Amino acid sequence: MICDAQGVLLGAETPKQLSDQLASIQLNAGEQIPFIDATAEGWVLDVDHMIVSPLSIKKFWTKKEVIEVFNGSKSEIR
């Protein structure tokens, strides 16, 4: 999965990697962070409950949109 959380581009192959990376970032209460998986399906992280859910507004991402997330982040991928 990849996402841009607070300007930090995260990339994780396992739930543990994702959890470790999220723990290193200050997340805002009430925030909903969109994620993209390897099949370009959209997910969302609910920061208040710290769960990743498939219930997102944007279900499918194009290659161009994924590239825009990468290019729009403020830092390198972790």
C-alpha positions in Angstrom: 0.0 0.0 0.0 1.1 3.6 -0.5 -0.3 6.8 0.9 0.7 10.4 1.5 0.3 11.0 5.2 1.1 14.6 6.4 3.3 15.0 3.3 5.2 11.8 4.0 4.9 9.1 1.4 4.5 5.7 3.0 4.9 2.4 1.3 4.3 -0.9 3.0 4.0 -4.6 2.0 2.8 -5.9 5.3 0.5 -4.7 8.1 3.5 -4.5 10.5 5.4 -2.2 8.1 2.4 0.0 7.8 1.9 0.1 11.6 5.6 1.0 12.2 5.5 3.7 9.7 2.3 5.3 10.9 3.7 5.3 14.5 6.5 7.6 13.3 4.1 10.3 12.1 2.0 12.8 14.0 -1.5 12.1 12.8 -4.4 14.5 13.4 -7.6 13.3 15.2 -10.5 12.9 12.9 -8.3 12.6 9.8 -9.2 10.1 7.0 -6.1 9.2 4.9 -6.6 7.6 1.5 -4.4 4.5 0.7 -3.9 2.7 -2.6 -3.1 -1.0 -2.7 -1.2 -3.0 -5.4 -4.4 -3.5 -7.4 -5.1 0.2 -7.4 -8.0 -0.2 -5.1 -8.7 2.7 -2.7 -8.7 2.3 1.1 -8.9 4.7 3.9 -7.2 5.0 7.3 -9.5 6.2 10.0 -7.0 7.9 12.4 -9.4 8.0 15.4 -9.8 4.2 15.3 -6.5 3.4 13.6 -8.1 1.0 11.2 -7.7 0.7 7.4 -11.1 0.1 5.7 -12.1 -0.6 2.1 -15.0 1.8 2.7 -13.6 4.8 0.8 -15.1 7.4 -1.6 -12.4 6.7 -4.2 -12.5 2.9 -5.0 -10.1 2.7 -8.0 -7.1 4.8 -8.9 -5.5 5.3 -12.3 -1.7 5.0 -12.8 -1.7 8.8 -13.3 -3.4 9.4 -10.0 -1.0 7.1 -8.2 2.0 9.0 -9.7 0.4 12.3 -8.7 0.2 11.0 -5.1 3.9 10.1 -5.3 4.9 13.4 -6.9 2.8 15.5 -4.6 4.4 14.2 -1.4 6.9 16.4 0.4 9.4 13.7 1.2 10.8 10.4 -0.1 9.1 7.1 0.3 9.7 5.4 3.6 
